[in-house]
Amino acid sequence: MQKPDNRVPLSRRGLLRRSAAVGGAATIVLGTGLAAAPAAGARENGRGNAPASGVGTVAYPLPDDENGFVRGGEVYHTDWSDSSPRPLAAHFPTLPKRFTDGVDAVYVLPGGLLGFVKDGEVHRTDWARGRARQLRGEFPTLPKSFTRGVDAAYVLPNGAHGFVRGGEVHHTDWAEGATRRLTDRFPTLPGHFASGLTGAYVRPNWVYTFVRGDEVHHTDLGRKAVRKLGDEFPELPESWRP
């Protein structure tokens, strides 16, 4: 799951972002670039399964510790010079029309190609304009229950794809149809992140990020610790913050 021996320090932007939380919810550990959250800042179990209110974003990683976010029919990248989101259809002109009012998940392939998942279909930015394929046809190891309604998708550093649906996760380098409970695979997850995720991704240093409503958890942030999405990513458009 995680390979701490191979971790690389976060960029200066990443360090500043981690230290931006109100009230010092995270402390930067110098020399590692990792953030250790004090117990008082962690939110424990006890919430219901409904997604938290706020920005229901789909999140994906970009180079240099930047991020992309999709909310409805809009997209925003944290390395843009202004804080204005753009229409999905304008920024990704190859998207099928039915994908342009919102997607279920976005994943990033080596080289920067993006994949978009909606309902039971997938589109990649290197495919012909408007082309989509059936999700299970593209990823034959997926359990049948994952062929529609995926909550999140990501590409691992080893090239395998990960998919989350409800409280389960599947990696394409596992046996066909195999799943694990999300909280078993990622034991640092807060209890209320056991289902209802709106986004997930993993960076080359094997640190996973999970988004649920207006909260975010990193697997190196501290067991069961969460941050507000707007604190973790202060570049987000004001209208996207709770």
ROSE-4610 file (N, C-alpha, C; in Angstrom, 1 decimal, always signed):
// ROSE-4610
residu = [M/M/M/Q/Q/Q/K/K/K/P/P/P/D/D/D/N/N/N/R/R/R/V/V/V/P/P/P/L/L/L/S/S/S/R/R/R/R/R/R/G/G/G/L/L/L/L/L/L/R/R/R/R/R/R/S/S/S/A/A/A/A/A/A/V/V/V/G/G/G/G/G/G/A/A/A/A/A/A/T/T/T/I/I/I/V/V/V/L/L/L/G/G/G/T/T/T/G/G/G/L/L/L/A/A/A/A/A/A/A/A/A/P/P/P/A/A/A/A/A/A/G/G/G/A/A/A/R/R/R/E/E/E/N/N/N/G/G/G/R/R/R/G/G/G/N/N/N/A/A/A/P/P/P/A/A/A/S/S/S/G/G/G/V/V/V/G/G/G/T/T/T/V/V/V/A/A/A/Y/Y/Y/P/P/P/L/L/L/P/P/P/D/D/D/D/D/D/E/E/E/N/N/N/G/G/G/F/F/F/V/V/V/R/R/R/G/G/G/G/G/G/E/E/E/V/V/V/Y/Y/Y/H/H/H/T/T/T/D/D/D/W/W/W/S/S/S/D/D/D/S/S/S/S/S/S/P/P/P/R/R/R/P/P/P/L/L/L/A/A/A/A/A/A/H/H/H/F/F/F/P/P/P/T/T/T/L/L/L/P/P/P/K/K/K/R/R/R/F/F/F/T/T/T/D/D/D/G/G/G/V/V/V/D/D/D/A/A/A/V/V/V/Y/Y/Y/V/V/V/L/L/L/P/P/P/G/G/G/G/G/G/L/L/L/L/L/L/G/G/G/F/F/F/V/V/V/K/K/K/D/D/D/G/G/G/E/E/E/V/V/V/H/H/H/R/R/R/T/T/T/D/D/D/W/W/W/A/A/A/R/R/R/G/G/G/R/R/R/A/A/A/R/R/R/Q/Q/Q/L/L/L/R/R/R/G/G/G/E/E/E/F/F/F/P/P/P/T/T/T/L/L/L/P/P/P/K/K/K/S/S/S/F/F/F/T/T/T/R/R/R/G/G/G/V/V/V/D/D/D/A/A/A/A/A/A/Y/Y/Y/V/V/V/L/L/L/P/P/P/N/N/N/G/G/G/A/A/A/H/H/H/G/G/G/F/F/F/V/V/V/R/R/R/G/G/G/G/G/G/E/E/E/V/V/V/H/H/H/H/H/H/T/T/T/D/D/D/W/W/W/A/A/A/E/E/E/G/G/G/A/A/A/T/T/T/R/R/R/R/R/R/L/L/L/T/T/T/D/D/D/R/R/R/F/F/F/P/P/P/T/T/T/L/L/L/P/P/P/G/G/G/H/H/H/F/F/F/A/A/A/S/S/S/G/G/G/L/L/L/T/T/T/G/G/G/A/A/A/Y/Y/Y/V/V/V/R/R/R/P/P/P/N/N/N/W/W/W/V/V/V/Y/Y/Y/T/T/T/F/F/F/V/V/V/R/R/R/G/G/G/D/D/D/E/E/E/V/V/V/H/H/H/H/H/H/T/T/T/D/D/D/L/L/L/G/G/G/R/R/R/K/K/K/A/A/A/V/V/V/R/R/R/K/K/K/L/L/L/G/G/G/D/D/D/E/E/E/F/F/F/P/P/P/E/E/E/L/L/L/P/P/P/E/E/E/S/S/S/W/W/W/R/R/R/P/P/P]
num = [1/1/1/2/2/2/3/3/3/4/4/4/5/5/5/6/6/6/7/7/7/8/8/8/9/9/9/10/10/10/11/11/11/12/12/12/13/13/13/14/14/14/15/15/15/16/16/16/17/17/17/18/18/18/19/19/19/20/20/20/21/21/21/22/22/22/23/23/23/24/24/24/25/25/25/26/26/26/27/27/27/28/28/28/29/29/29/30/30/30/31/31/31/32/32/32/33/33/33/34/34/34/35/35/35/36/36/36/37/37/37/38/38/38/39/39/39/40/40/40/41/41/41/42/42/42/43/43/43/44/44/44/45/45/45/46/46/46/47/47/47/48/48/48/49/49/49/50/50/50/51/51/51/52/52/52/53/53/53/54/54/54/55/55/55/56/56/56/57/57/57/58/58/58/59/59/59/60/60/60/61/61/61/62/62/62/63/63/63/64/64/64/65/65/65/66/66/66/67/67/67/68/68/68/69/69/69/70/70/70/71/71/71/72/72/72/73/73/73/74/74/74/75/75/75/76/76/76/77/77/77/78/78/78/79/79/79/80/80/80/81/81/81/82/82/82/83/83/83/84/84/84/85/85/85/86/86/86/87/87/87/88/88/88/89/89/89/90/90/90/91/91/91/92/92/92/93/93/93/94/94/94/95/95/95/96/96/96/97/97/97/98/98/98/99/99/99/100/100/100/101/101/101/102/102/102/103/103/103/104/104/104/105/105/105/106/106/106/107/107/107/108/108/108/109/109/109/110/110/110/111/111/111/112/112/112/113/113/113/114/114/114/115/115/115/116/116/116/117/117/117/118/118/118/119/119/119/120/120/120/121/121/121/122/122/122/123/123/123/124/124/124/125/125/125/126/126/126/127/127/127/128/128/128/129/129/129/130/130/130/131/131/131/132/132/132/133/133/133/134/134/134/135/135/135/136/136/136/137/137/137/138/138/138/139/139/139/140/140/140/141/141/141/142/142/142/143/143/143/144/144/144/145/145/145/146/146/146/147/147/147/148/148/148/149/149/149/150/150/150/151/151/151/152/152/152/153/153/153/154/154/154/155/155/155/156/156/156/157/157/157/158/158/158/159/159/159/160/160/160/161/161/161/162/162/162/163/163/163/164/164/164/165/165/165/166/166/166/167/167/167/168/168/168/169/169/169/170/170/170/171/171/171/172/172/172/173/173/173/174/174/174/175/175/175/176/176/176/177/177/177/178/178/178/179/179/179/180/180/180/181/181/181/182/182/182/183/183/183/184/184/184/185/185/185/186/186/186/187/187/187/188/188/188/189/189/189/190/190/190/191/191/191/192/192/192/193/193/193/194/194/194/195/195/195/196/196/196/197/197/197/198/198/198/199/199/199/200/200/200/201/201/201/202/202/202/203/203/203/204/204/204/205/205/205/206/206/206/207/207/207/208/208/208/209/209/209/210/210/210/211/211/211/212/212/212/213/213/213/214/214/214/215/215/215/216/216/216/217/217/217/218/218/218/219/219/219/220/220/220/221/221/221/222/222/222/223/223/223/224/224/224/225/225/225/226/226/226/227/227/227/228/228/228/229/229/229/230/230/230/231/231/231/232/232/232/233/233/233/234/234/234/235/235/235/236/236/236/237/237/237/238/238/238/239/239/239/240/240/240/241/241/241/242/242/242]
x = [+0.8/+0.0/+0.8/+1.6/+2.5/+3.9/+4.8/+6.2/+7.0/+7.0/+7.6/+9.1/+9.8/+11.2/+11.5/+10.5/+10.6/+10.0/+9.6/+8.9/+9.9/+9.4/+10.2/+9.6/+10.4/+9.8/+8.8/+7.8/+6.9/+7.6/+7.0/+7.5/+7.2/+7.9/+7.6/+6.2/+5.5/+4.1/+3.3/+3.7/+3.0/+3.2/+4.4/+4.7/+3.8/+3.8/+3.0/+1.5/+1.1/-0.3/-0.7/+0.2/+0.0/+0.0/+0.7/+0.8/-0.2/-1.1/-2.1/-3.3/-3.5/-4.7/-4.9/-6.1/-6.4/-6.2/-5.5/-5.3/-4.2/-3.4/-2.2/-2.6/-3.6/-4.1/-3.1/-2.0/-0.9/+0.4/+1.4/+2.7/+3.7/+4.4/+5.4/+6.6/+6.9/+8.1/+9.3/+10.2/+11.3/+12.2/+12.6/+13.5/+12.7/+11.4/+10.7/+9.6/+9.1/+8.0/+6.7/+6.6/+5.4/+4.7/+3.4/+2.7/+2.1/+2.4/+1.9/+0.8/-0.4/-1.5/-1.7/-1.8/-2.0/-3.4/-3.5/-4.7/-5.9/-5.7/-6.8/-7.4/-6.6/-7.1/-7.8/-7.7/-8.3/-9.7/-10.5/-11.9/-12.2/-12.7/-12.8/-14.1/-14.4/-15.6/-16.8/-18.0/-19.2/-20.1/-19.7/-20.5/-21.3/-22.4/-23.2/-22.5/-23.1/-22.5/-22.8/-23.6/-23.9/-22.7/-22.4/-21.2/-21.3/-20.2/-20.2/-20.7/-21.3/-21.8/-20.7/-20.9/-19.8/-19.5/-18.2/-17.8/-17.7/-18.6/-18.6/-17.6/-16.3/-15.4/-14.8/-14.4/-13.6/-12.2/-11.2/-9.8/-8.9/-7.8/-6.8/-5.4/-4.3/-3.0/-2.5/-1.7/-0.9/+0.5/+1.5/+2.9/+3.1/+4.3/+4.7/+3.8/+3.1/+2.2/+1.0/+0.7/-0.6/-1.7/-2.9/-4.1/-5.1/-5.9/-7.1/-8.3/-9.4/-10.7/-11.8/-12.8/-14.0/-15.2/-16.0/-17.3/-18.4/-19.3/-20.3/-19.7/-20.1/-19.6/-18.4/-17.7/-16.5/-15.3/-14.1/-12.8/-12.0/-11.1/-10.1/-8.8/-7.7/-6.4/-5.7/-5.0/-4.4/-3.2/-2.7/-1.6/-2.0/-3.3/-3.8/-3.6/-3.4/-3.1/-4.2/-5.4/-6.6/-7.4/-8.4/-9.1/-10.5/-10.6/-11.8/-11.9/-12.9/-13.0/-13.4/-13.2/-13.5/-14.5/-15.3/-16.2/-15.4/-15.9/-15.3/-15.2/-16.2/-16.3/-15.2/-14.9/-13.9/-12.5/-12.3/-10.9/-10.5/-11.5/-11.3/-12.2/-11.8/-12.7/-13.0/-12.2/-12.5/-13.6/-14.0/-15.1/-16.4/-17.0/-18.3/-19.3/-20.3/-21.2/-21.8/-22.1/-22.8/-21.9/-20.6/-19.6/-19.4/-19.9/-19.5/-20.3/-21.4/-22.1/-21.7/-20.6/-20.1/-19.7/-18.7/-18.2/-18.1/-18.0/-17.9/-16.5/-15.5/-14.1/-13.2/-12.0/-10.9/-9.6/-8.9/-7.6/-6.5/-5.3/-4.2/-3.2/-2.9/-2.0/-0.6/+0.5/+1.8/+1.9/+2.5/+2.6/+1.5/+0.6/-0.4/-1.7/-1.9/-3.2/-4.2/-5.5/-6.5/-7.6/-8.1/-9.3/-10.5/-11.6/-12.9/-13.9/-14.5/-15.4/-16.8/-17.8/-19.2/-20.1/-20.9/-21.9/-21.0/-21.3/-20.6/-19.6/-19.2/-18.3/-17.1/-16.1/-14.8/-14.4/-13.7/-13.2/-11.8/-10.8/-9.5/-9.2/-8.3/-8.1/-7.2/-6.7/-6.0/-6.8/-8.1/-9.0/-9.7/-10.4/-11.1/-12.1/-12.4/-13.3/-14.7/-15.2/-16.5/-16.6/-15.4/-15.4/-15.4/-16.2/-16.2/-16.3/-15.8/-15.9/-16.6/-17.0/-17.6/-16.5/-16.8/-15.8/-15.3/-16.1/-15.7/-15.0/-15.3/-14.5/-13.1/-12.9/-11.6/-10.8/-11.5/-10.9/-11.6/-11.2/-11.9/-11.8/-10.9/-10.8/-11.9/-12.5/-13.5/-14.6/-15.0/-16.2/-17.4/-18.4/-19.6/-20.3/-20.2/-20.9/-20.2/-19.0/-18.2/-18.4/-19.2/-19.4/-20.3/-20.8/-21.6/-21.6/-21.5/-21.5/-20.2/-19.1/-17.8/-17.7/-17.2/-17.0/-15.7/-14.6/-13.3/-12.5/-11.5/-10.5/-9.2/-8.1/-6.7/-5.8/-4.6/-3.5/-2.4/-2.0/-0.9/+0.4/+1.5/+2.8/+3.3/+2.8/+3.2/+2.4/+1.5/+0.7/-0.7/-1.0/-2.3/-3.3/-4.6/-5.6/-6.4/-6.8/-7.6/-9.0/-10.0/-11.4/-12.1/-12.9/-13.6/-15.1/-15.8/-17.3/-17.9/-18.6/-19.2/-18.0/-18.1/-17.0/-16.0/-15.9/-15.0/-14.0/-12.8/-11.8/-11.3/-11.0/-10.5/-9.3/-8.2/-7.0/-6.9/-6.5/-6.5/-5.4/-4.5/-3.4/-3.8/-5.1/-5.6/-6.3/-6.8/-7.5/-8.8/-9.3/-10.5/-11.7/-12.3/-13.5/-13.1/-11.9/-11.5/-11.7/-12.2/-12.3/-11.8/-11.5/-11.3/-12.1/-12.3/-13.0/-12.0/-12.6/-11.7/-10.9/-11.6/-10.9/-9.9/-10.0/-9.0/-7.8/-8.0/-6.9/-6.1/-6.9/-6.3/-6.6/-5.9/-6.3/-6.2/-5.6/-5.5/-6.8/-7.7/-8.9/-9.8/-10.3/-11.4/-12.6/-13.3/-14.4/-15.5/-15.7/-16.8/-16.3/-15.1/-14.6/-14.7/-15.4/-15.5/-16.4/-17.2/-18.0/-18.3/-18.9/-19.3/-18.1/-17.0/-15.9/-16.3/-15.8/-16.0/-14.8/-13.6/-12.4/-11.3/-10.3/-9.1/-8.0/-6.8/-5.6/-4.4/-3.3/-2.1/-0.9/+0.0/+1.2/+2.3/+3.4/+4.5/+5.2/+5.1/+5.6/+4.7/+3.6/+2.7/+1.9/+1.8/+0.8/-0.5/-1.5/-2.9/-3.6/-4.5/-5.4/-6.8/-7.7/-9.1/-9.9/-10.9/-11.8/-13.2/-13.8/-15.2/-15.9/-16.8/-17.5/-16.5/-16.5/-15.6/-14.4/-14.1/-13.0/-12.0/-10.7/-9.7/-8.8/-8.4/-7.5/-6.3/-5.1/-3.9/-3.4/-2.9/-2.4/-1.2/-0.5/+0.7/+0.3/-0.9/-1.3/-1.5/-1.7/-2.0/-3.2/-3.2/-4.3/-5.6/-6.6/-7.9/-8.0/-7.0/-7.0/-7.6/-8.3/-8.9/-8.6/-8.7/-8.5/-9.7/-10.0/-11.0/-10.4/-11.2/-10.7/-10.2/-10.9/-10.5/-9.2/-9.0/-7.7/-6.5/-6.8/-5.7/-5.4/-6.4/-6.2/-6.8/-6.0/-6.5/-6.7/-6.1/-6.3/-7.7/-8.5/-9.8/-10.6/-11.4/-12.3/-13.2/-13.4/-14.2/-15.5/-16.2/-17.5/-17.5/-16.4/-16.3/-16.0/-15.9/-15.6/-16.9/-17.0/-18.2/-18.4]
y = [-1.2/+0.0/+1.2/+1.5/+2.6/+2.2/+2.9/+2.6/+3.8/+4.0/+5.2/+5.3/+4.2/+4.4/+5.1/+5.1/+5.7/+7.1/+7.6/+8.9/+10.0/+11.0/+12.2/+13.4/+14.4/+15.5/+16.3/+16.8/+17.7/+18.9/+19.5/+20.8/+21.9/+23.0/+24.2/+24.5/+24.5/+24.8/+23.8/+22.5/+21.5/+21.7/+22.0/+22.3/+23.5/+24.5/+25.7/+25.3/+24.5/+24.1/+23.3/+22.4/+21.6/+22.4/+23.5/+24.3/+25.4/+25.4/+26.6/+26.4/+25.2/+25.0/+25.9/+26.4/+27.3/+26.6/+27.3/+26.7/+25.7/+25.6/+24.6/+23.2/+22.8/+21.5/+20.5/+20.9/+20.0/+20.7/+19.9/+20.4/+19.8/+20.6/+20.1/+19.5/+18.3/+17.6/+17.9/+18.8/+19.2/+18.1/+18.1/+17.0/+15.9/+15.7/+14.7/+15.2/+16.4/+16.9/+16.3/+15.5/+14.9/+15.7/+15.5/+16.3/+15.4/+15.7/+15.0/+15.8/+15.2/+15.9/+15.5/+16.5/+16.2/+15.5/+14.7/+14.0/+14.9/+16.1/+17.0/+17.5/+17.5/+17.9/+16.9/+15.6/+14.5/+14.4/+14.1/+13.8/+12.3/+11.8/+10.4/+9.9/+8.6/+7.9/+8.5/+8.0/+8.4/+9.2/+9.5/+10.2/+9.2/+9.7/+8.8/+8.6/+7.8/+7.5/+8.5/+9.5/+10.5/+11.4/+11.7/+12.6/+13.9/+14.4/+15.7/+16.8/+17.8/+18.9/+19.7/+20.5/+21.4/+21.0/+21.1/+20.9/+19.5/+18.9/+17.5/+17.4/+17.5/+17.5/+16.2/+16.1/+15.0/+15.6/+14.9/+15.4/+14.5/+15.1/+14.3/+15.1/+14.3/+15.0/+15.5/+16.6/+17.2/+17.3/+17.5/+17.7/+18.8/+18.7/+19.8/+20.0/+18.9/+19.0/+19.9/+20.1/+20.8/+19.8/+20.3/+19.4/+20.0/+19.0/+19.4/+19.0/+19.7/+19.5/+19.6/+18.7/+18.9/+19.0/+19.9/+20.1/+20.4/+19.4/+19.6/+19.7/+20.7/+20.9/+21.8/+22.0/+22.9/+22.2/+22.8/+22.2/+23.4/+23.1/+24.1/+23.4/+24.0/+23.5/+24.5/+24.1/+24.9/+25.7/+25.4/+26.1/+27.2/+27.4/+28.5/+29.8/+30.9/+32.2/+32.9/+32.5/+33.1/+32.0/+32.4/+31.4/+31.1/+31.3/+31.1/+29.7/+28.9/+27.6/+27.8/+26.7/+26.7/+25.6/+25.8/+24.7/+23.4/+22.3/+21.0/+20.8/+21.2/+21.0/+21.8/+23.0/+23.9/+23.4/+23.0/+22.6/+21.2/+20.3/+19.0/+18.7/+19.2/+19.2/+17.8/+16.8/+15.5/+14.8/+15.3/+14.7/+14.4/+13.3/+13.1/+14.1/+14.5/+15.6/+15.2/+13.9/+13.5/+13.5/+13.7/+13.8/+15.3/+16.2/+17.6/+18.3/+17.6/+18.2/+17.6/+16.8/+16.2/+14.8/+14.3/+13.0/+12.3/+11.0/+10.3/+10.3/+10.2/+10.1/+10.5/+10.9/+11.3/+10.6/+10.0/+9.4/+10.0/+9.9/+10.5/+9.4/+9.2/+8.2/+8.8/+7.9/+8.4/+9.2/+10.3/+11.2/+12.2/+12.2/+13.3/+13.1/+11.9/+11.6/+11.5/+11.9/+11.8/+10.8/+10.1/+9.3/+9.8/+9.7/+10.2/+9.1/+8.9/+7.8/+8.4/+8.0/+8.4/+7.2/+7.0/+5.8/+4.6/+3.9/+2.7/+2.8/+4.1/+4.4/+5.1/+5.0/+5.7/+6.4/+7.6/+8.3/+8.7/+8.6/+9.1/+10.2/+11.2/+12.3/+12.1/+10.8/+10.5/+9.7/+9.5/+8.9/+9.9/+9.4/+10.3/+11.1/+12.3/+13.2/+12.5/+12.5/+12.0/+10.5/+9.8/+8.3/+7.9/+6.9/+6.3/+4.8/+4.1/+2.6/+2.1/+0.9/+0.4/+0.2/+0.5/+0.5/-0.9/-1.9/-3.3/-3.9/-3.4/-3.8/-3.3/-2.1/-1.5/-2.0/-2.4/-3.0/-4.3/-5.4/-6.6/-7.3/-6.8/-7.4/-6.8/-5.7/-5.1/-6.0/-6.0/-6.7/-6.2/-7.0/-6.6/-5.4/-5.4/-4.3/-3.0/-3.0/-1.7/-1.2/-1.8/-1.4/-0.2/+0.3/+1.5/+2.2/+3.5/+4.2/+4.2/+4.2/+4.2/+5.6/+5.6/+6.9/+7.6/+6.8/+7.4/+6.4/+6.9/+6.1/+6.8/+6.0/+6.5/+5.5/+6.0/+5.2/+5.1/+3.9/+3.7/+3.9/+4.1/+4.3/+3.0/+1.9/+0.6/+0.4/+1.4/+1.3/+0.7/+0.0/-0.5/+0.6/+0.3/+1.2/+0.8/+1.8/+1.6/+2.2/+1.5/+2.0/+1.8/+2.8/+2.8/+2.8/+2.0/+2.1/+1.7/+2.7/+2.4/+2.2/+1.1/+0.9/-0.1/-0.3/-1.3/-0.7/-1.4/-0.9/-2.1/-1.9/-2.9/-2.3/-3.1/-2.7/-3.7/-3.2/-4.1/-5.1/-5.0/-6.1/-7.1/-7.1/-8.1/-9.2/-10.2/-11.2/-10.6/-11.2/-10.7/-10.7/-9.5/-9.4/-9.2/-9.3/-9.2/-7.8/-7.7/-6.4/-6.5/-5.4/-5.3/-4.1/-4.2/-3.1/-1.9/-0.8/+0.4/+0.7/+0.5/+0.8/-0.3/-1.5/-2.5/-2.2/-1.8/-1.5/-0.3/+0.7/+2.0/+2.2/+1.6/+1.7/+3.1/+4.0/+5.4/+6.2/+5.7/+6.4/+6.6/+7.8/+8.1/+7.2/+6.8/+5.9/+6.4/+7.7/+8.2/+8.3/+8.0/+7.9/+6.5/+5.6/+4.2/+4.1/+5.1/+5.1/+6.6/+6.8/+8.2/+9.0/+8.5/+9.3/+10.0/+11.2/+11.9/+12.0/+11.5/+11.6/+10.8/+10.4/+9.7/+9.7/+9.8/+9.7/+9.3/+8.9/+8.5/+9.1/+9.7/+10.3/+9.3/+9.7/+8.7/+8.2/+9.0/+8.6/+7.6/+7.2/+6.2/+6.8/+8.1/+8.8/+8.9/+8.4/+8.4/+9.6/+10.2/+11.3/+10.9/+11.1/+10.8/+12.0/+12.3/+13.4/+12.9/+13.5/+13.2/+14.5/+14.9/+16.2/+17.3/+18.0/+19.2/+18.8/+17.5/+17.1/+16.3/+16.2/+15.5/+14.8/+13.6/+12.8/+12.3/+12.5/+11.9/+10.8/+9.7/+8.6/+8.9/+10.0/+10.4/+11.6/+11.9/+13.1/+12.7/+11.4/+11.0/+10.1/+9.1/+8.1/+8.8/+8.7/+9.2/+10.7/+11.4/+12.9/+13.4/+14.5/+15.1/+16.6/+17.2/+18.6/+19.1/+20.4/+21.0/+21.2/+20.9/+21.0/+22.4/+23.4/+24.7/+25.1/+24.5/+24.8/+24.1/+22.9/+22.1/+22.6/+23.1/+23.7/+25.1/+26.0/+27.4/+28.1/+27.4/+28.0/+27.8/+26.9/+26.6/+27.9/+28.0/+29.1/+29.3/+30.6/+30.9/+30.2/+30.2/+29.6/+28.1/+27.5/+26.0/+25.6/+26.6/+26.3/+26.3/+25.5/+25.5/+26.7]
z = [+0.0/+0.0/+0.0/+1.1/+1.2/+1.2/+0.6/+0.6/+1.2/+2.5/+3.0/+2.7/+2.5/+2.2/+0.8/+0.0/-1.3/-1.4/-0.3/-0.4/-0.7/-1.4/-1.7/-1.0/-0.7/+0.0/-0.9/-0.2/-1.0/-1.5/-2.5/-3.0/-2.0/-2.2/-1.2/-1.2/-2.4/-2.4/-1.6/-1.7/-0.9/+0.6/+1.0/+2.4/+2.9/+2.1/+2.5/+2.6/+1.6/+1.6/+2.8/+3.2/+4.4/+5.7/+5.7/+6.9/+7.0/+6.0/+5.9/+6.7/+7.4/+8.1/+9.2/+9.5/+10.6/+11.9/+12.8/+14.1/+14.2/+13.1/+13.2/+13.2/+12.4/+12.4/+11.9/+11.3/+10.8/+11.1/+11.5/+11.7/+10.7/+10.0/+9.0/+9.7/+9.3/+9.9/+8.9/+9.3/+8.5/+8.1/+6.8/+6.3/+5.7/+5.9/+5.3/+4.4/+4.7/+3.9/+4.3/+5.3/+5.7/+6.8/+6.9/+7.9/+9.0/+10.3/+11.4/+12.0/+12.1/+12.7/+14.1/+15.0/+16.4/+16.6/+17.7/+18.0/+18.1/+18.7/+18.9/+17.5/+16.5/+15.2/+14.4/+14.8/+14.0/+14.4/+13.3/+13.5/+13.5/+14.5/+14.6/+14.0/+14.3/+13.7/+14.3/+13.9/+14.5/+13.5/+12.3/+11.4/+10.6/+10.0/+9.2/+7.8/+7.0/+5.7/+4.6/+4.8/+3.8/+3.6/+2.4/+2.1/+2.8/+3.3/+4.0/+3.0/+3.6/+2.8/+2.2/+1.2/+0.7/-0.8/-1.1/-2.5/-2.8/-3.6/-4.0/-5.2/-4.9/-6.0/-6.4/-7.7/-8.2/-8.2/-7.7/-7.6/-8.3/-8.9/-9.6/-9.5/-9.5/-9.3/-10.6/-10.5/-11.6/-11.2/-12.1/-11.7/-10.8/-10.1/-9.1/-8.0/-7.5/-6.4/-6.6/-7.9/-8.2/-8.3/-8.4/-8.5/-9.4/-9.9/-10.7/-10.0/-10.2/-9.6/-10.6/-10.5/-11.3/-10.4/-10.7/-9.9/-10.9/-11.0/-12.1/-13.4/-14.2/-15.5/-15.6/-14.5/-14.4/-14.0/-14.3/-13.9/-13.5/-12.5/-12.0/-11.7/-12.1/-11.8/-10.9/-9.9/-8.9/-9.4/-10.6/-11.2/-12.2/-12.3/-13.1/-12.5/-13.3/-12.8/-12.1/-12.4/-11.7/-11.0/-10.3/-9.5/-10.2/-11.5/-12.2/-12.8/-12.5/-13.1/-14.6/-15.4/-16.8/-17.1/-18.2/-18.6/-18.9/-18.5/-18.9/-20.4/-21.1/-22.5/-23.2/-22.7/-23.3/-23.0/-21.8/-21.4/-21.9/-22.1/-22.6/-23.8/-24.9/-26.1/-26.6/-26.2/-26.8/-26.0/-24.9/-24.0/-24.8/-24.6/-25.1/-24.5/-25.2/-24.7/-23.4/-23.3/-22.0/-20.8/-21.1/-19.9/-19.5/-20.2/-20.0/-18.9/-18.4/-17.2/-15.9/-15.9/-14.7/-14.9/-14.2/-14.3/-12.9/-12.9/-11.6/-11.1/-12.0/-11.5/-12.7/-12.3/-13.2/-12.8/-13.7/-13.3/-14.3/-13.9/-14.7/-15.0/-16.3/-16.8/-16.9/-16.8/-17.1/-18.4/-18.4/-19.6/-19.6/-18.6/-18.5/-19.2/-19.8/-20.4/-19.2/-19.5/-18.5/-18.9/-17.9/-18.2/-17.4/-18.0/-17.3/-17.3/-16.1/-15.9/-15.6/-16.3/-16.1/-16.3/-15.3/-15.4/-15.7/-16.7/-17.1/-18.2/-18.5/-19.6/-19.2/-20.1/-19.8/-21.1/-21.0/-22.1/-21.7/-22.7/-22.5/-23.5/-23.0/-23.9/-25.1/-25.2/-26.4/-27.4/-27.1/-28.0/-28.9/-29.9/-30.8/-30.1/-30.6/-30.0/-29.8/-28.6/-28.3/-28.1/-28.2/-28.1/-26.7/-26.4/-25.0/-25.2/-24.2/-24.1/-22.9/-22.9/-21.7/-20.7/-19.4/-18.4/-18.2/-18.1/-17.9/-19.1/-20.3/-21.5/-21.5/-20.9/-20.8/-19.6/-18.6/-17.4/-17.0/-17.6/-17.5/-16.1/-15.3/-13.9/-13.0/-13.4/-12.5/-12.1/-10.8/-10.4/-11.1/-11.3/-12.1/-11.4/-10.1/-9.3/-9.5/-10.1/-10.3/-11.7/-12.5/-13.9/-14.1/-13.0/-13.0/-11.6/-11.6/-10.3/-9.5/-10.2/-9.5/-8.8/-7.6/-6.8/-7.1/-7.4/-7.6/-8.3/-9.1/-9.8/-9.8/-9.8/-9.8/-10.4/-10.8/-11.3/-10.3/-10.0/-9.0/-9.7/-8.9/-9.4/-10.2/-9.9/-10.6/-11.9/-12.2/-13.5/-13.4/-12.2/-12.0/-11.8/-12.1/-11.8/-10.6/-9.8/-8.7/-8.8/-8.4/-8.4/-7.1/-6.7/-5.4/-5.7/-5.1/-5.2/-3.8/-3.2/-1.9/-0.9/-0.2/+0.8/+0.4/-1.0/-1.5/-2.5/-2.6/-3.6/-4.4/-5.7/-6.5/-7.3/-7.3/-8.1/-9.2/-10.4/-11.6/-11.6/-10.7/-10.6/-9.5/-9.0/-8.2/-9.1/-8.4/-9.2/-9.7/-10.8/-11.4/-10.4/-10.3/-9.4/-7.9/-7.6/-6.2/-5.6/-4.4/-3.7/-2.3/-1.7/-0.3/+0.3/+1.6/+2.3/+2.3/+2.0/+1.9/+3.1/+4.3/+5.6/+5.9/+5.4/+5.6/+4.7/+3.5/+2.6/+3.1/+3.6/+4.0/+5.5/+6.4/+7.8/+8.4/+7.8/+8.4/+8.1/+7.3/+6.9/+8.1/+8.3/+9.3/+9.0/+10.1/+9.9/+9.0/+8.9/+8.1/+6.6/+6.3/+4.9/+4.4/+5.2/+4.8/+3.5/+3.2/+2.0/+1.7/+0.5/+0.2/-0.3/-0.8/-1.3/-2.6/-2.8/-4.0/-4.9/-4.4/-5.1/-4.4/-5.2/-4.6/-5.7/-5.2/-6.1/-5.3/-6.0/-5.3/-6.1/-5.4/-6.0/-6.1/-6.9/-7.0/-5.8/-4.7/-3.4/-2.6/-3.2/-2.6/-1.5/-1.4/-0.5/-1.2/-0.6/-1.1/-0.5/-1.4/-0.9/-1.2/-0.2/-0.4/-0.1/-0.9/-0.7/-0.5/+0.5/+0.8/+1.1/+0.2/+0.4/+0.6/+1.7/+1.9/+2.8/+2.9/+3.7/+2.9/+3.4/+2.7/+3.7/+3.4/+4.2/+3.3/+3.9/+3.2/+4.1/+3.5/+4.3/+5.1/+4.8/+5.6/+6.6/+6.7/+7.5/+9.0/+9.3/+10.6/+10.6/+11.5/+11.5/+11.8/+10.9/+11.0/+11.0/+10.6/+10.6/+9.3/+9.4/+8.2/+8.2/+7.0/+6.9/+6.0/+6.2/+5.3/+3.9/+2.9/+1.6/+1.2/+1.7/+1.4/+2.1/+3.3/+4.0/+3.3/+2.8/+2.2/+0.8/+0.1/-1.2/-1.3/-0.7/-0.6/-2.0/-3.0/-4.4/-5.0/-4.4/-4.9/-5.1/-6.1/-6.3/-5.0/-4.7/-3.5/-3.5/-4.7/-4.8/-4.6/-4.6/-4.4/-3.0/-2.1/-0.7/+0.1/+1.1/+2.0/+2.8]
